[in-house]
């Protein structure tokens, strides 16, 4: 199985709305002005999406390291992760919990030796 196919499976496991993300972002226009509450809600939503995207990149980096034998440097370059951030994230309980789910999914699918 290719790395690309593995990434597709991981994206599906996270159920992140990558394809439709732009279409759901409201843009302020004269025809439909946003209230301050709408702006605050939109900002929080974008912040959550950004956090999920960052976590996904970190998990994909770990998948490359653990399952495909890449070095930390090469894996971080492939996913464009900051190495210092990656090292800190790997130690966090939230990261370990999410990585464990991805690892179980890939193991169940026999995606790697």
C-alpha positions as CSV (number, residue, x, y, z in Angstrom):
1,X,0.0,0.0,0.0
2,X,1.3,3.4,-0.9
3,X,1.9,6.3,1.5
4,X,-0.8,8.3,-0.4
5,X,-3.4,5.6,0.2
6,X,-2.4,5.5,3.9
7,X,-2.9,9.3,4.2
8,X,-6.4,8.9,2.6
9,X,-7.3,6.3,5.2
10,X,-6.0,8.5,8.0
11,X,-8.0,11.5,6.7
12,X,-11.1,9.4,6.5
13,X,-10.5,8.1,10.1
14,X,-10.4,11.7,11.3
15,X,-13.5,12.6,9.3
16,X,-12.2,16.0,8.5
17,X,-14.1,18.0,5.9
18,X,-11.2,18.9,3.7
19,X,-13.0,19.0,0.4
20,X,-15.9,21.2,1.5
21,X,-14.0,23.4,3.9
22,X,-13.8,26.4,1.7
23,X,-17.4,26.3,0.6
24,X,-18.6,26.4,4.3
25,X,-16.6,29.5,5.3
26,X,-18.8,32.5,5.2
27,X,-17.3,35.6,3.7
28,X,-18.5,39.0,4.9
29,X,-20.3,40.8,2.1
30,X,-22.6,43.8,1.9
31,X,-25.5,41.5,1.0
32,X,-25.1,39.4,4.2
33,X,-23.2,41.3,6.9
34,X,-22.1,39.1,9.8
35,X,-22.9,40.0,13.4
36,X,-20.1,40.1,15.9
37,X,-21.5,36.8,17.3
38,X,-21.3,35.2,13.9
39,X,-17.7,36.4,13.5
40,X,-16.8,35.0,16.9
41,X,-18.4,31.6,16.1
42,X,-16.6,31.5,12.7
43,X,-13.3,32.3,14.3
44,X,-13.7,29.5,16.9
45,X,-14.7,27.1,14.1
46,X,-11.6,28.0,12.1
47,X,-9.4,27.7,15.2
48,X,-10.7,24.1,15.8
49,X,-10.2,23.2,12.2
50,X,-6.6,24.5,12.3
51,X,-5.9,22.6,15.5
52,X,-7.3,19.4,13.9
53,X,-5.2,20.0,10.8
54,X,-2.0,20.5,12.9
55,X,-2.7,17.3,14.9
56,X,-3.3,15.4,11.6
57,X,0.0,16.6,10.2
58,X,1.8,15.5,13.4
59,X,0.1,12.0,13.3
60,X,1.0,11.6,9.6
61,X,4.6,12.4,10.5
62,X,4.6,9.7,13.2
63,X,3.1,7.2,10.7
64,X,5.9,8.0,8.3
65,X,8.5,7.4,11.0
66,X,7.0,4.3,12.6
67,X,5.5,2.5,9.7
68,X,7.6,3.6,6.7
69,X,10.9,3.9,8.4
70,X,11.6,7.5,7.6
71,X,13.9,9.6,9.7
72,X,12.4,12.4,11.8
73,X,13.9,15.0,9.5
74,X,12.5,13.4,6.3
75,X,9.1,12.8,7.8
76,X,8.9,16.4,9.2
77,X,9.9,17.7,5.8
78,X,7.3,15.5,4.0
79,X,4.4,16.8,6.2
80,X,5.9,20.3,6.7
81,X,5.9,19.9,10.5
82,X,8.2,21.8,12.7
83,X,10.6,19.3,14.3
84,X,10.5,21.0,17.8
85,X,6.7,21.0,17.8
86,X,6.7,17.4,16.6
87,X,9.0,16.3,19.5
88,X,6.8,18.1,22.0
89,X,3.5,16.7,20.6
90,X,4.7,13.1,20.6
91,X,4.9,13.3,24.4
92,X,1.4,14.7,24.9
93,X,-1.5,12.3,26.0
94,X,-3.9,13.7,23.3
95,X,-1.4,12.9,20.6
96,X,-0.8,9.4,21.9
97,X,-4.5,8.7,22.1
98,X,-5.2,9.9,18.6
99,X,-2.1,8.1,17.2
100,X,-3.3,4.9,18.9
101,X,-6.6,5.0,17.0
102,X,-4.8,5.6,13.7
103,X,-2.4,2.8,14.4
104,X,-5.2,0.4,15.2
105,X,-7.1,1.3,12.0
106,X,-4.0,0.7,9.9
107,X,-3.2,-2.5,11.7
108,X,-6.7,-3.8,11.1
109,X,-6.4,-3.1,7.4
110,X,-2.9,-4.8,7.3
111,X,-1.5,-1.7,5.6
112,X,2.1,-2.5,6.6
113,X,4.2,-5.4,7.6
